[in-house]
Amino acid sequence: MPSSQTEAAEVKLAARQGDIQLASGRIATAGTLSIDTPHALVTDEAELIAQALEGHAQALSNPGGEVVR
């Protein structure tokens, strides 16, 4: 989902294999942003906006990215 823009009341992203790629994207939710991956969450230069954050990732890549709660 690189460079994508998503807005919803709740957002849940899950990967069974591989990374979740959100580089240069924007996700905004007034509720909970839930992210679960067995590998890396890549949010380089991305903007994640949520009331609450939850989830699991083995690694996080976020240079130039922003996480706002």
Secondary structure, 3 states (H helix, E strand, C coil): CCCCEEEECCEEEECCCCCEECCCCEEEECCEEEEECCCEEECCCCEEECCEEEEECCEEECCCCEEEC
